[in-house]
Amino acid sequence: MARSEFRFVVDGVDLTPDQQSLIAGEIQKAGVNALALTNTKLTNPLSVGHANLKLRPEWYGLWILDGPYADELGQKINDIGFWMQR
């Protein structure tokens, strides 16, 4: 399974949690927009992550999963009522 990872790092600048969440949210939007601009064909995408530092720090950021792993994880999430397969 292919994987591409892109990072944005800010070093040496003290950001408040609100600033960090705002920047993370804007980066997430830019990443999803870039997928659309490049005509990336996703069959059944699943987005996992968030931009809220207070909520599950291990999920901070955004992962776009597609293919069999996304279906498997999506079904597990759906079992608790959060994801609907297309």
C-alpha positions as CSV (number, residue, x, y, z in Angstrom):
1,M,0.0,0.0,0.0
2,A,1.4,3.4,-1.0
3,R,1.9,6.1,1.6
4,S,2.9,9.8,1.2
5,E,3.5,11.9,4.2
6,F,3.7,15.7,4.2
7,R,4.8,17.8,7.2
8,F,4.7,21.4,8.2
9,V,7.0,22.4,11.1
10,V,7.3,25.7,12.9
11,D,10.4,25.9,15.1
12,G,11.5,28.6,17.5
13,V,8.1,30.3,17.7
14,D,6.0,30.1,20.8
15,L,2.4,29.5,19.6
16,T,-0.6,29.4,21.9
17,P,-2.8,26.3,21.8
18,D,-5.5,28.3,20.0
19,Q,-2.9,29.4,17.3
20,Q,-1.7,25.8,17.0
21,S,-5.2,24.5,16.5
22,L,-6.0,27.2,13.9
23,I,-2.8,26.6,11.9
24,A,-3.4,22.8,12.0
25,G,-7.0,23.3,10.7
26,E,-5.8,25.4,7.9
27,I,-3.1,22.9,6.9
28,Q,-5.7,20.1,6.9
29,K,-8.0,22.1,4.6
30,A,-5.0,22.9,2.3
31,G,-4.1,19.2,2.2
32,V,-7.6,18.1,1.3
33,N,-7.8,20.8,-1.3
34,A,-4.5,19.7,-2.8
35,L,-5.9,16.2,-3.3
36,A,-8.8,17.6,-5.2
37,L,-6.5,19.9,-7.3
38,T,-4.4,16.9,-8.3
39,N,-7.5,14.8,-9.3
40,T,-6.5,12.1,-6.8
41,K,-9.0,9.3,-7.3
42,L,-10.1,8.0,-3.9
43,T,-12.6,5.1,-3.8
44,N,-13.9,5.4,-0.2
45,P,-11.8,7.9,1.7
46,L,-11.8,8.0,5.5
47,S,-10.4,11.1,7.3
48,V,-9.1,10.5,10.8
49,G,-7.6,13.3,13.0
50,H,-8.3,16.7,14.3
51,A,-6.8,20.1,15.0
52,N,-7.8,20.3,18.7
53,L,-4.8,19.8,21.0
54,K,-7.0,19.0,24.0
55,L,-8.7,16.1,22.1
56,R,-6.7,12.9,21.7
57,P,-3.2,14.3,21.0
58,E,-2.2,11.1,19.3
59,W,-4.7,11.9,16.6
60,Y,-3.5,15.5,16.1
61,G,-3.3,16.2,12.4
62,L,-5.2,14.6,9.5
63,W,-4.9,11.2,7.8
64,I,-6.7,10.4,4.6
65,L,-7.1,6.7,4.3
66,D,-8.4,4.9,1.2
67,G,-8.7,1.3,0.1
68,P,-9.1,-1.9,2.1
69,Y,-7.6,-0.5,5.3
70,A,-9.9,2.5,5.2
71,D,-12.9,0.2,4.7
72,E,-11.8,-2.0,7.7
73,L,-11.2,1.0,10.0
74,G,-14.3,2.7,8.8
75,Q,-16.4,-0.3,9.7
76,K,-14.9,-0.4,13.2
77,I,-15.7,3.3,13.6
78,N,-19.2,2.7,12.1
79,D,-19.8,0.1,14.8
80,I,-19.8,2.9,17.3
81,G,-21.9,5.2,15.1
82,F,-19.4,7.7,13.6
83,W,-18.8,6.7,9.9
84,M,-21.0,5.8,7.0
85,Q,-19.7,3.9,4.0
86,R,-20.5,5.4,0.6
